Amino acid sequence: MAALREPAGGPAPESSGRLVVARDRAPSDAILVARALEGDAWAEDAIYRCYAGKVLAMIERLLRRSSDADDVLQDTFADAFTSLGKLREPSALRSWLFGIAVRRVRRRQRTLALRRALGLDRSLDDATLAMIASPSVSPERMAELARLDVILERLHPDQRNAWMLRHVEGERLEDVARILDCSLATAKRRVSAAEVLVRAALGEAR
């Protein structure tokens, strides 16, 4: 699959008759999706280049470990390019990709939970909020992040994922619902339930 290879840099040549755009601006997501559906390998590469880094960062934060993130990323884009024709709103490509990634993350979370319950996975999480925080973060804030990591680990994954999308990834509630493929009311309920537990636990810690 073209988008899973190391993408070639630079714009598509204008002589190819393919993706011709103004040199001073990138093609829109809608254009990239349309061209990818026509079999344009450069458009697939462009989609991958644009979103792979963002999707990978989100996957790592939701999974709390980097060792599984690359596999989930590759599965995400494999799913995406296989089902690209099902994308009803090409302009919503970003949230659609995030949604596929979160579904893949949820599967991996269930697998990890089972392996841990059976004592088959003793690996430590290496992408918790405290571990990926900037070195400039104060010791007090780092300690708070460490407490928050413990709280988040205890939450149901559906609540934790919703809270992370809202408060760490900075997604709007409407986009959280779209990414999680649930109603807005359900997204609000998951985020609110997580917030209650997080605030209560952090309040007790203080």
FENDA-V304678 format. One record per backbone hydrogen bond with DSSP energy under -0.5 kcal/mol. CO is the residue of the C=O (numbers start at 1). NH is the residue of the N-H. E is the energy in kcal/mol with one decimal. If there is no record, write none. Layout:
CO:NH:E  CO:NH:E
This chain:
1:4:-1.4  2:5:-1.5  5:7:-0.6  13:16:-1.5  14:17:-1.1  18:20:-1.5  19:21:-0.7  22:25:-1.4  28:32:-2.4  29:33:-2.8  30:34:-2.2  31:35:-2.6  32:36:-2.6  33:37:-2.3  34:38:-0.9  35:40:-2.3  36:39:-1.5  39:41:-0.9  40:44:-1.5  41:45:-2.4  42:46:-2.4  43:47:-2.2  44:48:-2.4  45:49:-3.0  46:50:-2.2  47:51:-2.1  48:52:-2.7  51:55:-2.7  52:56:-2.8  53:57:-2.1  54:58:-1.9  55:59:-2.5  56:60:-2.5  57:61:-2.0  58:62:-2.4  59:63:-2.9  60:64:-2.2  60:65:-0.5  64:127:-2.3  66:70:-0.8  68:72:-1.8  69:73:-2.5  70:74:-2.4  71:75:-2.3  72:76:-2.3  73:77:-2.2  74:78:-2.1  75:79:-2.5  76:80:-2.5  77:81:-2.5  78:82:-1.4  79:83:-2.0  83:86:-2.3  84:87:-1.6  86:88:-0.8  88:90:-0.5  89:92:-2.6  90:93:-1.3  92:96:-2.1  93:97:-2.7  94:98:-2.5  95:99:-2.2  96:100:-2.0  97:101:-2.4  98:102:-2.6  99:103:-2.0  100:104:-2.0  101:105:-2.7  102:106:-2.8  103:107:-1.8  104:108:-2.2  105:109:-2.8  106:110:-2.1  107:111:-2.1  108:112:-2.9  109:113:-2.5  110:114:-2.1  111:115:-2.5  112:116:-2.5  113:117:-2.2  114:118:-1.9  115:120:-3.2  115:121:-0.9  116:119:-1.3  128:132:-1.9  134:137:-2.0  138:142:-2.5  139:143:-2.2  140:144:-1.7  141:145:-2.4  142:146:-2.2  143:147:-2.0  144:148:-2.5  145:149:-2.4  146:150:-1.6  147:151:-2.0  148:152:-2.9  149:153:-2.0  150:154:-0.9  151:154:-0.9  151:155:-0.7  152:155:-0.8  156:159:-0.7  156:160:-2.8  157:161:-3.1  158:162:-1.7  159:163:-2.6  160:164:-2.8  161:165:-2.6  162:166:-2.1  163:167:-3.2  164:168:-2.1  164:169:-2.8  165:171:-2.8  172:176:-2.6  173:177:-2.4  174:178:-1.8  175:179:-3.1  176:180:-2.5  177:181:-0.7  177:182:-2.3  178:181:-0.5  183:187:-2.3  184:188:-2.6  185:189:-2.3  186:190:-2.5  187:191:-2.4  188:192:-2.8  189:193:-2.4  190:194:-2.0  191:195:-2.5  192:196:-2.3  193:197:-1.6  194:198:-2.8  195:199:-2.9  196:200:-2.1  197:201:-2.4  198:202:-2.6  199:203:-2.4  200:204:-2.2  201:205:-2.0  202:206:-1.8
